[in-house]
Amino acid sequence: MFTGIVECKGRVVEFNQFDNTESGGSGASLTIAAAKDMLNDCHLGDSIAINGTCLTVTEFSTDEFKVGLAPETMGRTNLCQLKPGDFVNLERALAAGHRFGGHFVQGHIDTTAEIIEITPDANSIWYKLKVADQKLMPYIIPKGFIALDGTSLTVCDVNDDESWFTIMMIAYTQTHVVMPTKKVGDLVNIEVDMLGKYVEKVTTAILEGTGGNSNDGRRSYIEKVVQRVLERKALQ
């Protein structure tokens, strides 16, 4: 679990499509440097989010660490586009007892979004992004949470029909994350608010009558509520 509060910006050392070393696992791997401040309490197997993607540390030194990339990760995120010298957002998994500054971020990327507009506004910047998977738009709401490359941000405007939304980034955030280094056309990792997914699943199950074990499970929740109201009315 993460919070979307980026701890530091790391630098890509190597993206290896086929790493046959023991720490590479005969698959794709990514090596990140400039991470000294995050590795003082690191252990093999720990989770670190790179651009919002929860990944497992397979090798580390005082300044660098390596993670493996599964095919699912490669296909769903922007990590496979990284090249040596690129900067990435880094965050360690949340430790118990620490202040929770952002929102609940799993590090499980839903899709990518393309930056389609960048507009300065005083010392802030507006970003307009088009979501690759339109099915995710119901989870993106004005003033709701969203994680962009692992950064917890507030949604401003939403257009469900055209699958875009906007965020505004303040000056402080600009200096601590990689977003300002991106340009129109670049892809950003997106994780929508997971609480919205859980609420939808639970309420859908209730309304469709699929979430319980009653004998009349085929009847929807609404039908049963209406029936109870009619029965009470008949007794009055």
N, C-alpha and C positions, 0 to 999 in steps of 0.2 A: 504494500500500500504506500502511496505517495501523496504529496499535498499540492503539487504544481508550483512550489516555490523553488526556483532553480538555485542551486548552491554555487555553481561555477560553470564557466565555459571551458570545455575541453577541446583539444585539437586532434583531428584525425591523423594518425601516423600511417596506418595501412588498412586497406580493405582487401581481404584475400578471398577470392571466389572459392578456392579449394585449399584449405589449410590442413595438411596431413600430419601436423605435429600432434602430440598428445593433447595439448590444450585446445587445438583446433578441431579435433574430433572428425577429421576428414570431411569437413563442410566449410561453409563460409564463416569468416571471422572478421572482427573489427577491433583494431587496436587504437586506444585513445591515450594521449599524453596531456600534460599540463593539468593533472588531476591530483597533485600531491596533497592538497588540503582535504581531499575526500578519502584518501587511502590509508590514513593513520590508524584506522580501526577496521580495515578491510580484511575479509577472510574469503578463501575460495568458496564458491557457491553463493556468495552474497548477491543481492539484487541491486543493480544500479540502473536508473532510467536514463537512456540516451535519446535525446529529442522525444521524450515522453514514452519511450518503449522500454518496458521492463525486461532486462537482460541479466544473464547469470555470469558472474566473474569466473573465468577459467584460468587466469594467470594474472599476476600483478607484481609490480616493483614499487619503489618509493614514489614514482611519478607517473607510471603508465599502467594500464590494465587492458586485458583482452576479454572479449565476449564472443560467444558463438551466435550465429544467425540461422534460424530455421527457415525452410522454404516459405512457411506461412508469414513469417516476419518480413522476408524479402519481398513478397508479393503485396503486402498490405501497407507497408510504410515507405518513407523516402530514404531509408538508410542505405539501400543499394546504390543510390546516386551519389553518395559521399565519396570524396577523393582526398588524398593527403593534403593537409593544410586547412581543410574546412573546419570550422568551429561548430561545436554541438552543445546543447544544453545538458547538464548533468544534475542528477539528484539521487541521493541515497534513499533506500527504503526508510520509512518513518520509524523512528525509535520511540518506545514507550516513554511517557512522561514529558515529551517535548510539546511545545505549543503548536497548535494546528493552524497554520496561517493561510492556507488556500482553500481547496475543497477536496473531497474524496476522489483521488485519481488512482486507478488500478495499474496503469502502465500498459493497458491492452488497447492498442490502436484500433479504431473502428474503420477508418479510411483516411484518405488524404484530401486536402482541399487546395485548389489553385488560387494564388494571389492574383486578383484581376484588377485591383486598383490600390494605389498607395497615395494618400493625401495628407500632407502636413497640415496641422492646425495649431497655431501658436507653437508651444514646445511639445505638443503631443503629435501622434501620427494615427490617422485612420487607415485601417486595412479592410478591404472588401474581398471576401473569399468565396469561391464557388465549390460546393461540396461534390465529390465524385459520386457518392452513393446517395441518391435522392431519398431513399427509404429512411435515412437518418434525420431528415429535416424535422419530424415531429418532436425530436428530443432537443432541438435547438430553439430556445425561446428568448425573447427580449428580457434582459436583465438576469438571465440564467448563467450558469457556469459552463465553461468549455475549456479544454486543455489544448493548446496549440504548440506543437513540438515540446510538450511537457510543461508549458507555462500556464498556470491558472489565470484565466481572463474572464471578463464579463462581456456577454453578448450585448450588442447595441440594437441594430436593426436586423430584421429577418424577412426574407422573401421566399416563401415556401414554393411558389410556382416556378421561380427561376433558380431555386436551390442555392441561394447565396445568403451570407450574413456579414455583419461588420463588427469590428471591435476597435476600441481606441486604446492606444498604448501611451502611458505617461512617460515623462522624461527619465525617471529613475529606472523603470523597467527596461527602457531602451538600452541602457548601459550595461545591463546584467544578463541579457538573453541574446540569442542569435537572430531573432526576427528582423532587426533593422539591417542586417547584412543581406537579406533576401530582396529579390526584385520581382516585378510583375512577371507571371508565368511560372515562378517557382512553386514547388509543392510543399505543403506543411502537413505534418501528422496531426490527425484529429482524434480526440477521445471525447465523446459527449458525456454528459452527466449520467453516471450509472444509476443514480437514484430514480431518474425518470424511467429507465428501463424496468427497474423492479416494480415501480408503481404501476406501469402499464401491464406488466405480466400478471400481477396480482389482481388488479381490477378487471382485466379481461377474463381471467379465470372465474371470478365471482359473477360477472355479468352474463357469461355464457353458461354458467352452471357446471363448469368442468373442474372446479377447485375443491369440491367437497366429496363426501362419501355417502350422501343420503340416497335412499332408494329412488327418489324422483330426480336424480342428477341430470336427466335430460332437459328438465324444465329450467329455464333461466332464472337467475336471481330476481330479476325484475318481475317476472311472472309470479313468483312466490310472494314477493312483497305486495303486489297488487291484490293477490288472492287474500292475503291476511287482512288488508284494509277493507275489502269487500265483506269479509266475514264479520269484522268488528262492526261495520255499518249495519249489517243485517241484525245484529243483536241489540242495537240501540232502539 
